[in-house]
Amino acid sequence: MINSLGIKKTPKDTKIVVAMSGGVDSSVVAGLMKQEGYNVTGITLKLYDDIKQSVKGRQCCAGQDIIDAKRVSESLDIEHKILYYQKKFKKEVIDSFINSYTSGETPIPCVQCNQTVKFRDLFKFSQELKADALVTGHYVLRRGDNGVGKMYRAEDKGRDQSYFLFSTTQKQLDFLRFPLGTINKIETRKIADDLKLNVAKKPDSQDICFVPNGDYASVIAKYKPESFKKGNIYDLKGNILGSHDGIINYTIGQRKGIKVSSKDPFYVVDIRAKDNSIVVGPQDSLNIKKLYLRNINLLSDEKVFEKNIFIKVRSTGKLLKAKTQINKDTAIVNILQDEKGISPGQACVFYLKDEIGERVLGGGWIDKTENKNLST
């Protein structure tokens, strides 16, 4: 017998771990798995010490979320464990975020979190429990043949989270399952209502969990206050236009808050950590034609890249036609469509359109970009 997770066991003989953040998505997954008769253990990660929560939004992995996950587990009558990963999270996610930002990049800590404590460490712990699968509430599709998984964008493209999962290894993907990949958020909340879960109407997580109200500068000020150094603002010809109070206050493509007067609006085109400077220019200076990637992770054979592939350079962005040359753990990507404001530190994810859908081929971290005016 092959069960709904593609495993050759009956559900009651299939031991699974559900990653439970305390939100509605992972809670629904736990409920669905219990409803289908699987042997379910819910695991919640405590990733950082509690901080004052934003009044306007929700954040994951906080104290209240752990309580919510525990209550959902009790209502479903499933085993629940809490793993205390604060030190790992501080070292591999928060410190990495700060170092990336202070070097002039725009990091994506959610990818780092998935890559390290969530999929690497939780994957390892799940195997130690002799689980048959690790199940999460991500909106992404997994298709498998003979136990080998392939990742696709979710059917609900507005909720698709494949961009954040590009660093998943093949070994992890073979073990992972994503039950929400075929439904939308409205359906998820309806299931939560039907299951009478206490989180059914809980707002979605917003902002980065350790960055209250989206104030990156306050986090960096706490951990690395020496980062706030004054420096010069240059135009594309190298002329000094003004000064700034720290490069960490700027991101590529930023228009507001530059504090440089001009007839036409200026945008941040480059952030140069080496000399602590900002380069600004007109909007067309943001058009990127080439990307240089580091730390490539592939979920396919390199021969696939001989075909027409697509890339995504931001989670909410569109798929862009591109030509990609892979060289071990680096890549050069030539973008065949116009795209503005791509920053080093962001992720570039590869996709291939096939008969099933839009398959994730892997991706890498943007190390350098090129546009028609300068290299960054």
Short mmCIF file of the C-alpha atoms (twelve columns), coordinates in Angstrom:
data_MODEL
# 
_entry.id   MODEL 
# 
loop_
_atom_site.group_PDB 
_atom_site.id 
_atom_site.type_symbol 
_atom_site.label_atom_id 
_atom_site.label_alt_id 
_atom_site.label_comp_id 
_atom_site.label_asym_id 
_atom_site.label_seq_id 
_atom_site.Cartn_x 
_atom_site.Cartn_y 
_atom_site.Cartn_z 
_atom_site.pdbx_PDB_model_num 
ATOM 1   C CA . MET A 1   0.000   0.000  0.000   1 
ATOM 2   C CA . ILE A 2   1.193   3.500  -0.866  1 
ATOM 3   C CA . ASN A 3   -0.285  6.131  1.438   1 
ATOM 4   C CA . SER A 4   -1.115  9.771  0.668   1 
ATOM 5   C CA . LEU A 5   2.503   10.796 1.409   1 
ATOM 6   C CA . GLY A 6   3.820   8.354  -1.180  1 
ATOM 7   C CA . ILE A 7   5.235   5.962  1.431   1 
ATOM 8   C CA . LYS A 8   4.686   2.208  1.205   1 
ATOM 9   C CA . LYS A 9   3.039   1.841  4.599   1 
ATOM 10  C CA . THR A 10  -0.373  2.229  6.106   1 
ATOM 11  C CA . PRO A 11  -0.853  5.680  7.701   1 
ATOM 12  C CA . LYS A 12  -0.974  4.247  11.247  1 
ATOM 13  C CA . ASP A 13  2.401   2.572  10.653  1 
ATOM 14  C CA . THR A 14  3.917   5.742  9.190   1 
ATOM 15  C CA . LYS A 15  5.705   7.919  11.707  1 
ATOM 16  C CA . ILE A 16  5.921   11.561 10.681  1 
ATOM 17  C CA . VAL A 17  7.241   14.749 12.215  1 
ATOM 18  C CA . VAL A 18  5.295   17.962 11.570  1 
ATOM 19  C CA . ALA A 19  7.215   21.224 11.941  1 
ATOM 20  C CA . MET A 20  4.774   23.357 13.960  1 
ATOM 21  C CA . SER A 21  5.440   27.094 14.141  1 
ATOM 22  C CA . GLY A 22  2.228   27.892 16.001  1 
ATOM 23  C CA . GLY A 23  0.644   29.379 12.883  1 
ATOM 24  C CA . VAL A 24  -2.435  28.251 10.991  1 
ATOM 25  C CA . ASP A 25  -0.598  26.545 8.098   1 
ATOM 26  C CA . SER A 26  1.518   24.112 10.103  1 
ATOM 27  C CA . SER A 27  -1.360  23.525 12.532  1 
ATOM 28  C CA . VAL A 28  -3.654  22.518 9.661   1 
ATOM 29  C CA . VAL A 29  -0.994  20.158 8.330   1 
ATOM 30  C CA . ALA A 30  -0.767  18.489 11.745  1 
ATOM 31  C CA . GLY A 31  -4.567  18.235 11.840  1 
ATOM 32  C CA . LEU A 32  -4.808  16.731 8.368   1 
ATOM 33  C CA . MET A 33  -2.125  14.156 9.114   1 
ATOM 34  C CA . LYS A 34  -3.821  13.167 12.369  1 
ATOM 35  C CA . GLN A 35  -7.177  12.977 10.586  1 
ATOM 36  C CA . GLU A 36  -5.695  10.595 8.008   1 
ATOM 37  C CA . GLY A 37  -4.449  8.316  10.767  1 
ATOM 38  C CA . TYR A 38  -0.709  8.978  10.685  1 
ATOM 39  C CA . ASN A 39  1.511   8.587  13.757  1 
ATOM 40  C CA . VAL A 40  2.216   12.313 14.264  1 
ATOM 41  C CA . THR A 41  4.787   14.106 16.402  1 
ATOM 42  C CA . GLY A 42  4.689   17.889 16.338  1 
ATOM 43  C CA . ILE A 43  7.956   19.746 16.845  1 
ATOM 44  C CA . THR A 44  8.276   23.465 17.542  1 
ATOM 45  C CA . LEU A 45  11.590  25.302 17.425  1 
ATOM 46  C CA . LYS A 46  12.398  28.060 19.876  1 
ATOM 47  C CA . LEU A 47  14.796  30.148 17.847  1 
ATOM 48  C CA . TYR A 48  15.277  33.365 19.741  1 
ATOM 49  C CA . ASP A 49  14.604  34.842 23.143  1 
ATOM 50  C CA . ASP A 50  11.276  36.620 23.301  1 
ATOM 51  C CA . ILE A 51  11.208  40.263 22.271  1 
ATOM 52  C CA . LYS A 52  8.464   42.836 22.313  1 
ATOM 53  C CA . GLN A 53  6.049   41.890 19.601  1 
ATOM 54  C CA . SER A 54  4.814   44.194 16.898  1 
ATOM 55  C CA . VAL A 55  1.302   45.432 17.540  1 
ATOM 56  C CA . LYS A 56  0.574   45.541 13.822  1 
ATOM 57  C CA . GLY A 57  1.771   42.078 12.815  1 
ATOM 58  C CA . ARG A 58  2.642   38.567 13.850  1 
ATOM 59  C CA . GLN A 59  6.016   36.939 13.985  1 
ATOM 60  C CA . CYS A 60  6.880   33.265 14.167  1 
ATOM 61  C CA . CYS A 61  8.842   31.320 16.779  1 
ATOM 62  C CA . ALA A 62  7.947   33.669 19.653  1 
ATOM 63  C CA . GLY A 63  6.696   32.619 23.080  1 
ATOM 64  C CA . GLN A 64  2.996   32.890 22.193  1 
ATOM 65  C CA . ASP A 65  3.525   30.809 19.070  1 
ATOM 66  C CA . ILE A 66  5.055   28.003 21.095  1 
ATOM 67  C CA . ILE A 67  2.036   28.098 23.413  1 
ATOM 68  C CA . ASP A 68  -0.309  28.011 20.395  1 
ATOM 69  C CA . ALA A 69  1.526   25.016 18.917  1 
ATOM 70  C CA . LYS A 70  1.268   23.210 22.251  1 
ATOM 71  C CA . ARG A 71  -2.477  23.908 22.472  1 
ATOM 72  C CA . VAL A 72  -3.073  22.699 18.909  1 
ATOM 73  C CA . SER A 73  -1.146  19.508 19.681  1 
ATOM 74  C CA . GLU A 74  -3.221  18.910 22.794  1 
ATOM 75  C CA . SER A 75  -6.478  19.455 20.891  1 
ATOM 76  C CA . LEU A 76  -5.369  16.998 18.208  1 
ATOM 77  C CA . ASP A 77  -4.042  14.533 20.792  1 
ATOM 78  C CA . ILE A 78  -0.578  14.303 19.233  1 
ATOM 79  C CA . GLU A 79  2.830   14.238 20.862  1 
ATOM 80  C CA . HIS A 80  4.578   17.626 20.943  1 
ATOM 81  C CA . LYS A 81  8.233   18.497 21.493  1 
ATOM 82  C CA . ILE A 82  10.087  21.815 21.739  1 
ATOM 83  C CA . LEU A 83  13.675  22.096 20.498  1 
ATOM 84  C CA . TYR A 84  15.727  24.967 21.888  1 
ATOM 85  C CA . TYR A 85  17.875  26.201 19.023  1 
ATOM 86  C CA . GLN A 86  18.547  29.802 20.149  1 
ATOM 87  C CA . LYS A 87  22.345  29.492 19.989  1 
ATOM 88  C CA . LYS A 88  22.300  27.868 16.562  1 
ATOM 89  C CA . PHE A 89  19.843  30.447 15.264  1 
ATOM 90  C CA . LYS A 90  21.911  33.351 16.631  1 
ATOM 91  C CA . LYS A 91  25.089  32.047 15.018  1 
ATOM 92  C CA . GLU A 92  23.767  30.871 11.671  1 
ATOM 93  C CA . VAL A 93  20.889  33.234 10.972  1 
ATOM 94  C CA . ILE A 94  21.096  36.442 13.014  1 
ATOM 95  C CA . ASP A 95  24.885  36.811 12.825  1 
ATOM 96  C CA . SER A 96  24.837  35.947 9.119   1 
ATOM 97  C CA . PHE A 97  22.088  38.540 8.549   1 
ATOM 98  C CA . ILE A 98  24.072  41.254 10.337  1 
ATOM 99  C CA . ASN A 99  27.342  40.438 8.561   1 
ATOM 100 C CA . SER A 100 25.605  40.436 5.193   1 
ATOM 101 C CA . TYR A 101 23.882  43.762 5.813   1 
ATOM 102 C CA . THR A 102 27.033  45.479 7.071   1 
ATOM 103 C CA . SER A 103 28.903  44.279 3.976   1 
ATOM 104 C CA . GLY A 104 26.431  46.134 1.738   1 
ATOM 105 C CA . GLU A 105 24.183  43.190 0.852   1 
ATOM 106 C CA . THR A 106 20.434  42.645 1.258   1 
ATOM 107 C CA . PRO A 107 20.147  39.271 3.039   1 
ATOM 108 C CA . ILE A 108 17.197  36.889 3.213   1 
ATOM 109 C CA . PRO A 109 17.309  35.306 6.684   1 
ATOM 110 C CA . CYS A 110 14.230  33.153 6.042   1 
ATOM 111 C CA . VAL A 111 16.227  31.161 3.463   1 
ATOM 112 C CA . GLN A 112 19.128  30.846 5.899   1 
ATOM 113 C CA . CYS A 113 16.714  29.611 8.562   1 
ATOM 114 C CA . ASN A 114 15.269  26.955 6.247   1 
ATOM 115 C CA . GLN A 115 18.760  25.961 5.131   1 
ATOM 116 C CA . THR A 116 20.141  25.507 8.644   1 
ATOM 117 C CA . VAL A 117 18.030  25.004 11.770  1 
ATOM 118 C CA . LYS A 118 14.786  24.031 10.038  1 
ATOM 119 C CA . PHE A 119 15.744  21.621 7.281   1 
ATOM 120 C CA . ARG A 120 19.265  20.594 8.284   1 
ATOM 121 C CA . ASP A 121 18.900  20.263 12.057  1 
ATOM 122 C CA . LEU A 122 15.204  19.385 12.231  1 
ATOM 123 C CA . PHE A 123 15.740  16.909 9.376   1 
ATOM 124 C CA . LYS A 124 18.512  15.252 11.395  1 
ATOM 125 C CA . PHE A 125 16.391  15.166 14.563  1 
ATOM 126 C CA . SER A 126 13.450  13.669 12.653  1 
ATOM 127 C CA . GLN A 127 15.657  10.866 11.385  1 
ATOM 128 C CA . GLU A 128 16.928  10.250 14.911  1 
ATOM 129 C CA . LEU A 129 13.281  9.731  15.874  1 
ATOM 130 C CA . LYS A 130 13.132  7.166  13.029  1 
ATOM 131 C CA . ALA A 131 10.397  9.162  11.297  1 
ATOM 132 C CA . ASP A 132 9.381   8.276  7.754   1 
ATOM 133 C CA . ALA A 133 8.918   11.906 6.688   1 
ATOM 134 C CA . LEU A 134 9.225   15.526 7.816   1 
ATOM 135 C CA . VAL A 135 6.038   17.413 6.937   1 
ATOM 136 C CA . THR A 136 5.757   21.229 6.816   1 
ATOM 137 C CA . GLY A 137 3.145   23.877 6.091   1 
ATOM 138 C CA . HIS A 138 5.027   25.467 3.198   1 
ATOM 139 C CA . TYR A 139 3.067   26.252 0.044   1 
ATOM 140 C CA . VAL A 140 5.142   24.275 -2.416  1 
ATOM 141 C CA . LEU A 141 4.620   21.081 -4.431  1 
ATOM 142 C CA . ARG A 142 6.693   17.930 -4.225  1 
ATOM 143 C CA . ARG A 143 6.383   15.260 -6.862  1 
ATOM 144 C CA . GLY A 144 8.202   11.969 -6.393  1 
ATOM 145 C CA . ASP A 145 9.125   8.916  -8.429  1 
ATOM 146 C CA . ASN A 146 10.569  5.912  -6.566  1 
ATOM 147 C CA . GLY A 147 11.167  8.093  -3.527  1 
ATOM 148 C CA . VAL A 148 13.112  10.774 -5.415  1 
ATOM 149 C CA . GLY A 149 11.469  14.153 -4.946  1 
ATOM 150 C CA . LYS A 150 11.144  17.057 -7.342  1 
ATOM 151 C CA . MET A 151 10.053  20.492 -6.156  1 
ATOM 152 C CA . TYR A 152 7.492   22.632 -8.003  1 
ATOM 153 C CA . ARG A 153 5.842   25.971 -7.375  1 
ATOM 154 C CA . ALA A 154 2.573   25.730 -5.453  1 
ATOM 155 C CA . GLU A 155 -0.687  25.735 -7.399  1 
ATOM 156 C CA . ASP A 156 -1.594  28.993 -5.630  1 
ATOM 157 C CA . LYS A 157 1.135   31.215 -7.110  1 
ATOM 158 C CA . GLY A 158 0.224   34.027 -4.733  1 
ATOM 159 C CA . ARG A 159 1.248   31.842 -1.783  1 
ATOM 160 C CA . ASP A 160 4.086   29.910 -3.429  1 
ATOM 161 C CA . GLN A 161 7.143   29.660 -1.123  1 
ATOM 162 C CA . SER A 162 9.520   27.742 -3.370  1 
ATOM 163 C CA . TYR A 163 11.827  30.774 -3.603  1 
ATOM 164 C CA . PHE A 164 12.671  30.354 0.087   1 
ATOM 165 C CA . LEU A 165 13.405  26.628 -0.299  1 
ATOM 166 C CA . PHE A 166 15.956  26.646 -3.136  1 
ATOM 167 C CA . SER A 167 18.749  25.520 -0.785  1 
ATOM 168 C CA . THR A 168 16.931  22.288 0.122   1 
ATOM 169 C CA . THR A 169 19.191  19.330 -0.659  1 
ATOM 170 C CA . GLN A 170 18.023  16.341 -2.661  1 
ATOM 171 C CA . LYS A 171 18.353  14.100 0.393   1 
ATOM 172 C CA . GLN A 172 16.135  16.464 2.390   1 
ATOM 173 C CA . LEU A 173 13.598  16.787 -0.434  1 
ATOM 174 C CA . ASP A 174 13.256  13.017 -0.637  1 
ATOM 175 C CA . PHE A 175 12.276  13.055 3.067   1 
ATOM 176 C CA . LEU A 176 10.078  16.186 3.038   1 
ATOM 177 C CA . ARG A 177 6.355   16.455 2.307   1 
ATOM 178 C CA . PHE A 178 4.234   19.598 1.687   1 
ATOM 179 C CA . PRO A 179 0.478   18.855 1.915   1 
ATOM 180 C CA . LEU A 180 -0.611  22.488 1.318   1 
ATOM 181 C CA . GLY A 181 0.928   22.769 -2.140  1 
ATOM 182 C CA . THR A 182 -2.366  22.029 -3.895  1 
ATOM 183 C CA . ILE A 183 -4.666  24.394 -1.953  1 
ATOM 184 C CA . ASN A 184 -4.968  28.103 -1.220  1 
ATOM 185 C CA . LYS A 185 -5.005  30.023 2.046   1 
ATOM 186 C CA . ILE A 186 -8.792  30.394 2.110   1 
ATOM 187 C CA . GLU A 187 -9.127  26.611 2.018   1 
ATOM 188 C CA . THR A 188 -6.463  26.279 4.716   1 
ATOM 189 C CA . ARG A 189 -8.375  28.549 7.093   1 
ATOM 190 C CA . LYS A 190 -11.612 26.692 6.352   1 
ATOM 191 C CA . ILE A 191 -9.913  23.414 7.301   1 
ATOM 192 C CA . ALA A 192 -8.668  25.060 10.507  1 
ATOM 193 C CA . ASP A 193 -12.249 26.094 11.290  1 
ATOM 194 C CA . ASP A 194 -13.557 22.605 10.548  1 
ATOM 195 C CA . LEU A 195 -10.918 21.118 12.852  1 
ATOM 196 C CA . LYS A 196 -11.831 23.713 15.509  1 
ATOM 197 C CA . LEU A 197 -8.206  24.801 15.891  1 
ATOM 198 C CA . ASN A 198 -7.587  27.745 18.196  1 
ATOM 199 C CA . VAL A 199 -5.330  29.361 15.542  1 
ATOM 200 C CA . ALA A 200 -7.943  29.360 12.759  1 
ATOM 201 C CA . LYS A 201 -8.191  33.157 12.687  1 
ATOM 202 C CA . LYS A 202 -4.633  33.902 13.768  1 
ATOM 203 C CA . PRO A 203 -2.983  36.521 11.509  1 
ATOM 204 C CA . ASP A 204 -0.134  35.436 9.244   1 
ATOM 205 C CA . SER A 205 3.428   36.016 10.357  1 
ATOM 206 C CA . GLN A 206 4.839   39.322 9.189   1 
ATOM 207 C CA . ASP A 207 8.359   40.729 9.113   1 
ATOM 208 C CA . ILE A 208 11.457  38.741 9.977   1 
ATOM 209 C CA . CYS A 209 10.942  36.999 13.316  1 
ATOM 210 C CA . PHE A 210 13.838  38.740 15.076  1 
ATOM 211 C CA . VAL A 211 13.227  42.133 13.445  1 
ATOM 212 C CA . PRO A 212 10.272  43.833 15.196  1 
ATOM 213 C CA . ASN A 213 8.281   46.162 12.906  1 
ATOM 214 C CA . GLY A 214 10.736  45.532 10.056  1 
ATOM 215 C CA . ASP A 215 13.303  47.864 11.638  1 
ATOM 216 C CA . TYR A 216 16.560  46.254 10.465  1 
ATOM 217 C CA . ALA A 217 18.674  49.148 11.703  1 
ATOM 218 C CA . SER A 218 17.549  48.643 15.312  1 
ATOM 219 C CA . VAL A 219 18.689  45.002 15.253  1 
ATOM 220 C CA . ILE A 220 22.086  45.912 13.822  1 
ATOM 221 C CA . ALA A 221 22.400  48.754 16.324  1 
ATOM 222 C CA . LYS A 222 21.835  46.217 19.112  1 
ATOM 223 C CA . TYR A 223 24.391  43.674 17.948  1 
ATOM 224 C CA . LYS A 224 26.873  45.793 15.971  1 
ATOM 225 C CA . PRO A 225 26.529  49.500 16.847  1 
ATOM 226 C CA . GLU A 226 29.869  50.356 15.235  1 
ATOM 227 C CA . SER A 227 28.204  49.821 11.835  1 
ATOM 228 C CA . PHE A 228 26.677  53.319 11.901  1 
ATOM 229 C CA . LYS A 229 29.538  55.229 10.297  1 
ATOM 230 C CA . LYS A 230 29.135  58.365 8.219   1 
ATOM 231 C CA . GLY A 231 30.291  58.151 4.611   1 
ATOM 232 C CA . ASN A 232 30.004  59.741 1.201   1 
ATOM 233 C CA . ILE A 233 27.209  59.552 -1.347  1 
ATOM 234 C CA . TYR A 234 28.505  59.579 -4.940  1 
ATOM 235 C CA . ASP A 235 26.902  59.906 -8.352  1 
ATOM 236 C CA . LEU A 236 27.806  57.543 -11.203 1 
ATOM 237 C CA . LYS A 237 30.709  59.791 -12.255 1 
ATOM 238 C CA . GLY A 238 32.292  59.721 -8.817  1 
ATOM 239 C CA . ASN A 239 31.195  63.178 -7.703  1 
ATOM 240 C CA . ILE A 240 30.372  63.598 -4.011  1 
ATOM 241 C CA . LEU A 241 26.727  64.621 -3.621  1 
ATOM 242 C CA . GLY A 242 26.334  64.383 0.141   1 
ATOM 243 C CA . SER A 243 26.833  62.102 3.126   1 
ATOM 244 C CA . HIS A 244 25.008  59.262 4.852   1 
ATOM 245 C CA . ASP A 245 24.801  57.999 8.452   1 
ATOM 246 C CA . GLY A 246 25.584  54.365 7.746   1 
ATOM 247 C CA . ILE A 247 25.288  52.028 4.736   1 
ATOM 248 C CA . ILE A 248 22.993  49.747 6.706   1 
ATOM 249 C CA . ASN A 249 20.248  52.366 6.287   1 
ATOM 250 C CA . TYR A 250 20.154  51.743 2.523   1 
ATOM 251 C CA . THR A 251 19.149  49.019 0.078   1 
ATOM 252 C CA . ILE A 252 19.578  48.745 -3.692  1 
ATOM 253 C CA . GLY A 253 16.704  50.461 -5.497  1 
ATOM 254 C CA . GLN A 254 15.809  52.701 -2.557  1 
ATOM 255 C CA . ARG A 255 14.444  56.118 -3.506  1 
ATOM 256 C CA . LYS A 256 13.188  57.699 -0.295  1 
ATOM 257 C CA . GLY A 257 15.472  58.865 2.488   1 
ATOM 258 C CA . ILE A 258 18.592  59.415 0.374   1 
ATOM 259 C CA . LYS A 259 18.655  63.109 1.360   1 
ATOM 260 C CA . VAL A 260 20.284  64.305 -1.842  1 
ATOM 261 C CA . SER A 261 18.493  67.018 -3.799  1 
ATOM 262 C CA . SER A 262 18.224  66.741 -7.594  1 
ATOM 263 C CA . LYS A 263 15.923  67.663 -10.445 1 
ATOM 264 C CA . ASP A 264 15.240  63.998 -11.227 1 
ATOM 265 C CA . PRO A 265 14.823  61.366 -8.493  1 
ATOM 266 C CA . PHE A 266 17.895  59.415 -7.411  1 
ATOM 267 C CA . TYR A 267 17.938  55.732 -6.538  1 
ATOM 268 C CA . VAL A 268 20.523  53.729 -4.618  1 
ATOM 269 C CA . VAL A 269 22.494  51.917 -7.330  1 
ATOM 270 C CA . ASP A 270 25.402  50.530 -5.319  1 
ATOM 271 C CA . ILE A 271 26.428  50.053 -1.696  1 
ATOM 272 C CA . ARG A 272 30.201  49.860 -1.244  1 
ATOM 273 C CA . ALA A 273 31.184  48.505 2.127   1 
ATOM 274 C CA . LYS A 274 34.922  48.726 1.420   1 
ATOM 275 C CA . ASP A 275 34.949  52.522 1.441   1 
ATOM 276 C CA . ASN A 276 31.625  52.918 3.315   1 
ATOM 277 C CA . SER A 277 29.949  54.757 0.441   1 
ATOM 278 C CA . ILE A 278 26.653  54.874 -1.436  1 
ATOM 279 C CA . VAL A 279 26.299  55.368 -5.185  1 
ATOM 280 C CA . VAL A 280 23.091  56.884 -6.552  1 
ATOM 281 C CA . GLY A 281 21.794  57.382 -10.055 1 
ATOM 282 C CA . PRO A 282 18.680  57.606 -12.254 1 
ATOM 283 C CA . GLN A 283 16.171  54.767 -12.384 1 
ATOM 284 C CA . ASP A 284 17.568  53.219 -15.559 1 
ATOM 285 C CA . SER A 285 20.840  52.659 -13.678 1 
ATOM 286 C CA . LEU A 286 19.039  49.870 -11.822 1 
ATOM 287 C CA . ASN A 287 18.585  47.700 -14.930 1 
ATOM 288 C CA . ILE A 288 20.553  44.495 -14.314 1 
ATOM 289 C CA . LYS A 289 21.805  42.328 -17.169 1 
ATOM 290 C CA . LYS A 290 24.087  39.800 -15.465 1 
ATOM 291 C CA . LEU A 291 24.366  38.046 -12.096 1 
ATOM 292 C CA . TYR A 292 27.279  36.224 -10.514 1 
ATOM 293 C CA . LEU A 293 26.175  33.600 -8.003  1 
ATOM 294 C CA . ARG A 294 27.927  31.798 -5.151  1 
ATOM 295 C CA . ASN A 295 27.074  28.701 -3.078  1 
ATOM 296 C CA . ILE A 296 24.973  27.029 -5.759  1 
ATOM 297 C CA . ASN A 297 22.599  24.244 -4.759  1 
ATOM 298 C CA . LEU A 298 21.218  22.103 -7.581  1 
ATOM 299 C CA . LEU A 299 18.154  19.875 -7.569  1 
ATOM 300 C CA . SER A 300 18.691  18.725 -11.140 1 
ATOM 301 C CA . ASP A 301 21.313  17.623 -13.626 1 
ATOM 302 C CA . GLU A 302 23.408  20.460 -15.094 1 
ATOM 303 C CA . LYS A 303 22.302  19.402 -18.592 1 
ATOM 304 C CA . VAL A 304 18.891  20.887 -17.845 1 
ATOM 305 C CA . PHE A 305 20.473  24.329 -18.045 1 
ATOM 306 C CA . GLU A 306 21.045  23.857 -21.767 1 
ATOM 307 C CA . LYS A 307 17.290  24.456 -22.109 1 
ATOM 308 C CA . ASN A 308 15.454  27.748 -21.700 1 
ATOM 309 C CA . ILE A 309 15.190  28.294 -17.978 1 
ATOM 310 C CA . PHE A 310 13.681  30.991 -15.819 1 
ATOM 311 C CA . ILE A 311 14.926  32.701 -12.691 1 
ATOM 312 C CA . LYS A 312 13.353  34.499 -9.776  1 
ATOM 313 C CA . VAL A 313 15.328  37.164 -7.897  1 
ATOM 314 C CA . ARG A 314 12.782  38.130 -5.241  1 
ATOM 315 C CA . SER A 315 10.054  36.171 -3.501  1 
ATOM 316 C CA . THR A 316 7.222   38.257 -4.970  1 
ATOM 317 C CA . GLY A 317 8.901   38.738 -8.342  1 
ATOM 318 C CA . LYS A 318 7.993   37.272 -11.711 1 
ATOM 319 C CA . LEU A 319 9.796   34.491 -13.541 1 
ATOM 320 C CA . LEU A 320 12.436  35.946 -15.877 1 
ATOM 321 C CA . LYS A 321 13.931  34.284 -18.944 1 
ATOM 322 C CA . ALA A 322 17.642  33.668 -18.497 1 
ATOM 323 C CA . LYS A 323 20.708  31.830 -19.740 1 
ATOM 324 C CA . THR A 324 22.764  30.235 -17.004 1 
ATOM 325 C CA . GLN A 325 26.281  28.823 -16.957 1 
ATOM 326 C CA . ILE A 326 27.017  26.562 -13.972 1 
ATOM 327 C CA . ASN A 327 30.601  26.094 -12.778 1 
ATOM 328 C CA . LYS A 328 30.708  23.806 -9.731  1 
ATOM 329 C CA . ASP A 329 29.343  25.940 -6.865  1 
ATOM 330 C CA . THR A 330 29.179  29.217 -8.815  1 
ATOM 331 C CA . ALA A 331 27.141  30.431 -11.793 1 
ATOM 332 C CA . ILE A 332 26.855  33.293 -14.252 1 
ATOM 333 C CA . VAL A 333 23.305  34.292 -15.184 1 
ATOM 334 C CA . ASN A 334 22.447  36.460 -18.183 1 
ATOM 335 C CA . ILE A 335 18.974  37.931 -17.726 1 
ATOM 336 C CA . LEU A 336 17.025  38.124 -20.995 1 
ATOM 337 C CA . GLN A 337 14.319  40.451 -19.659 1 
ATOM 338 C CA . ASP A 338 14.443  43.845 -17.953 1 
ATOM 339 C CA . GLU A 339 14.706  43.712 -14.169 1 
ATOM 340 C CA . LYS A 340 15.625  46.491 -11.784 1 
ATOM 341 C CA . GLY A 341 17.119  46.784 -8.319  1 
ATOM 342 C CA . ILE A 342 18.662  43.357 -7.804  1 
ATOM 343 C CA . SER A 343 20.999  43.366 -4.830  1 
ATOM 344 C CA . PRO A 344 23.922  41.183 -3.785  1 
ATOM 345 C CA . GLY A 345 22.890  38.988 -0.878  1 
ATOM 346 C CA . GLN A 346 19.535  38.099 -2.415  1 
ATOM 347 C CA . ALA A 347 18.749  34.677 -3.843  1 
ATOM 348 C CA . CYS A 348 18.483  33.725 -7.503  1 
ATOM 349 C CA . VAL A 349 16.300  30.635 -7.950  1 
ATOM 350 C CA . PHE A 350 16.212  28.533 -11.128 1 
ATOM 351 C CA . TYR A 351 12.978  27.187 -12.652 1 
ATOM 352 C CA . LEU A 352 12.080  24.994 -15.611 1 
ATOM 353 C CA . LYS A 353 8.605   24.833 -17.106 1 
ATOM 354 C CA . ASP A 354 7.671   21.229 -17.893 1 
ATOM 355 C CA . GLU A 355 4.502   19.172 -18.387 1 
ATOM 356 C CA . ILE A 356 3.800   19.144 -14.630 1 
ATOM 357 C CA . GLY A 357 4.417   22.788 -13.770 1 
ATOM 358 C CA . GLU A 358 7.233   25.126 -12.827 1 
ATOM 359 C CA . ARG A 359 9.993   22.985 -11.378 1 
ATOM 360 C CA . VAL A 360 12.629  24.313 -8.977  1 
ATOM 361 C CA . LEU A 361 16.103  23.435 -10.251 1 
ATOM 362 C CA . GLY A 362 17.952  24.978 -7.309  1 
ATOM 363 C CA . GLY A 363 19.580  28.357 -6.975  1 
ATOM 364 C CA . GLY A 364 22.339  30.392 -5.392  1 
ATOM 365 C CA . TRP A 365 23.223  33.616 -3.612  1 
ATOM 366 C CA . ILE A 366 23.867  36.756 -5.668  1 
ATOM 367 C CA . ASP A 367 27.487  37.756 -5.152  1 
ATOM 368 C CA . LYS A 368 27.748  40.510 -7.764  1 
ATOM 369 C CA . THR A 369 25.547  42.193 -10.367 1 
ATOM 370 C CA . GLU A 370 26.208  44.012 -13.627 1 
ATOM 371 C CA . ASN A 371 24.201  46.736 -15.323 1 
ATOM 372 C CA . LYS A 372 24.901  49.088 -18.190 1 
ATOM 373 C CA . ASN A 373 26.563  51.683 -15.972 1 
ATOM 374 C CA . LEU A 374 28.695  49.782 -13.443 1 
ATOM 375 C CA . SER A 375 29.471  46.506 -11.711 1 
ATOM 376 C CA . THR A 376 28.547  46.043 -8.047  1 
# 
